[in-house]
Amino acid sequence: MTKFVFKDYATALRAEHIKKKGTGIYALSAVVGALFPFIMLVVALFRNAEQTQPFDYSYYLFFIQESAIPLTNFFLPLLIIVMASRIAQLDHRNGGWQLMETQPVHKFAIYFSKFTVVLISVAVALLSLILSGLLIGWVLTLFTTIPETAQFYIPYWKLIQLAVRIFCCCVYIAALQYVIAVLVPSFIWSIIIGFAGLLAGVFVKPFGYDFDWYPYHILPRITTFRDGSDFGYWFTYTDVVSVVITVAFLYIGFQWYRHRTWKLAFLQKGTRLWSLVAVLAITGGAVGYLLAPKVMKPYHTSVIAGKVDTEFPLQQIYIVNHTIQDTLAVIPVHNNTFHYVFDKQLVTDYYAVEFDHFFRTNLYFGSLDSIFIAAKANENATEFKITGTRLAENRAPGLQQSWSMVSYYLQNNLHLDNPQFFGKEIYKDWQKKVKERKVFKTVDGYTSRADFDGRITKMLAVRYLNYWNEYEKKRVAVYPDETTAVSPEIQQIKDQVSLSDESLLAHEPYLDYVIYAISASNKSDIAEDTKALMGITQLPDGLFKDKLLFWQINKSLNDAADSRERAAIVEQYAMVFSDHKYKDKAIHIYELLQSLGRGEPAPGLNAVDLQGNTVSLADLKGKYVAVDVWATWCGPCKYQSPYFEKLAIKYHDQPISFLAISIDNDKSKWVVEAKNKSKSVMQWHMSDMESFGRDFNISSIPHFIFLDPEGKFVHSKMSFPSENAFEIILRKELGLPD
């Protein structure tokens, strides 16, 4: 029986190719596949656009993937809709489907031979995309500048994987549209129904409705997540979902066509009904299993490891607490790999991972987490791929500050006379945002753990409580004699957030919320920082108080106007710490800032100039000195450098020297770039970068310093030259008119 069915299928397929002659179905598919590589060629020629990537990449793979984006998002599904409707329509005319009932071939062969033509058209489009992409990509290299990072090998397996994944998802769309086209005799209505489904997917996606079961949402994910699975699998879970649902559609569509009506196909006999129930149950169970969010389980210990692809001479990696700038671990790097096991409990939070002074990233993890970091870095960019037990948390998008009506009311001082209304609006908006927050899933279907979800919920509550606090402040200004009662709705939001949640200390809006809560009752006419410090001292002793106090003292010391104000802060509040570690850190910051204060002598430094001579700041005494601390690998430095050079040229006749100090490890790169810079700026290279960064409190670059003719600080941390404040300070010190 099977032999005859397949023989009939081959016969029917040959017949379909005879009938489709003159329709141009395959030719249209080939044109659609080649269209976007050609469009990319035209755009690149007219705009001289480059396929720029910061790291080494396959030029041809990138070109084809970029060409596939509009194809998978809209035009390939549209092609399938048209093709499926066109194939079915060839036999809807003049009752062709009914005439086939008299043909001596199995209905299976009739139904699936036509469907095969649709799939062949998809395969033709994909083959055309790849072949034209290779050819047109090569042509493009003859007329445009190609980035140095482009590699011209052809990754055959990557291209095959791309084509196979796209094809599998296209089969899903084709199966759905083919069922519609067979059942709906009107060519126009068949296309309208399919096109409506495609447009619906396009329109709802920008509003956050991206369904991982919807065929017109699954296909674009292939080019959105072009690297595919985080675990190296050929297929992602949505690819498999498309295959599973395809089988169900093909079964239902064929049975419906075979028996002409829904009733005859599935309800006439008990066996047919139970077959349908079985297919739906198996499909539903499989899809439900595949779509169910998966959660990484905790590890048996706390580990962080990784590898780094970079030419920077990395020696150590630092794990730093954001709030208190406390170094939790110093991890040695050997052959650009590292591995570290924590022997102490960690609060689950965001931590800074600093790769020496070259680059850094943020990482969410805690006790019983195993994290692997694959990092890439060069002079132009950094890239981090974080896997492990906190894969989903570190891939999840941040909590974006979206527009809200409450924010609009605050900005325009509306409803200040009606706190009851405003409280209800805050509650309503907060509830809406909580409900809108959907579960984030990685490309492999993993989602965050409950602790991270709870953190996001609390952070949303903090955002709206800060709105309420701002509203209270404005109410006090406008209605000083009226009290603003906390409504039950606001109290319900307050109940979500503790005033001593150590896990939220890295979230600055939470710090603002706590500071306001503990200092709002202080109506004294004193600085807000002072109120904050006074409020913190009233908290119960413990780690939370110490961390919050350290954060506030650090902020207040950096914001202090002069050395006397800094001294008063340390004298009054440094003794409040219950843990001497935080007291010592606060005093260290105070002493460092005091040594960098106005009028304090700048520390010595060892450097060399472009001629290889040893130089120091003492050589420049007698003139003001503006210092630019930079490196060849620093993008923001390159942006500020022209502004710095412009000022150097402008004030060349004034008693001021402009000096650029490089902290490059690779001295040869500094020499090449420094020689191409303006001669109005002296170029030095730092010999001892570690002590230089420590003594001058340089935590990031670019960093600008201003010294007086005696080698004393005017400003140890100037504003950027691109800002007006830089030149204003400079002119004031030089005694020049505004």
Secondary structure, 3 states (H helix, E strand, C coil): CHHHHHHHHHHHHHHHHHHCCCCCHHHHHHHHHHHHHHHHHHHHHHHCCCCCCCCCEEHHHHHHHHHHHHHHHHHHHHHHHHHHHHHHHHHHHHHHHHHHHHCCCCHHHHHHHHHHHHHHHHHHHHHHHHHHHHHHHHHHHCCCCCCCCEECCCCHHHHHHHHHHHHHHHHHHHHHHHHHHHHCCCHHHHHHHHHHHHHHHHHHHHHCCCCCCCHHHHHHHHHHCCCCCCCCCCCCHHHHHHHHHHHHHHHHHHHHHHHCCHHHHHCCCHHHHHHHHHHHHHHHHHHHHHHCCEECCCCCCEEEEEEEEECCCCCEEEEEECCCCEEEEEEECECCEEEEEECCCCCCEEEEEEECCCEEEEEEECCCCEEEEEEEECCCCEEEEEEECCHHHHHCCCCCCCCCHHHHHHHCCCCCCCHHHHHHHHHHHHHHHHHHCCCCCCCCCEECCHHHHHHHHHHHHHHHHHHHHHHHHHHHHHCCCCCCCCCHHHHHHHCCCCCCCHHHCCCHHHHHHHHHHHHCCCCCCCCHHHHHHHHHHCCCCCHHHHHHHHHHHHHHHHHCCCHHHHHHHHHHHHHHCCCHHHHHHHHHHHHHHHHCCCCCECCCCCEEECCCCEECHHHHCCCEEEEEEECCCCHHHHHHHHHHHHHHHHCCCCCEEEEEEECCCCHHHHHHHHHCCCCCCEEEEECCHHHHHHHCCCCCCCEEEEECCCCEEEECCCCCCCCHHHHHHHHHHHCCCC
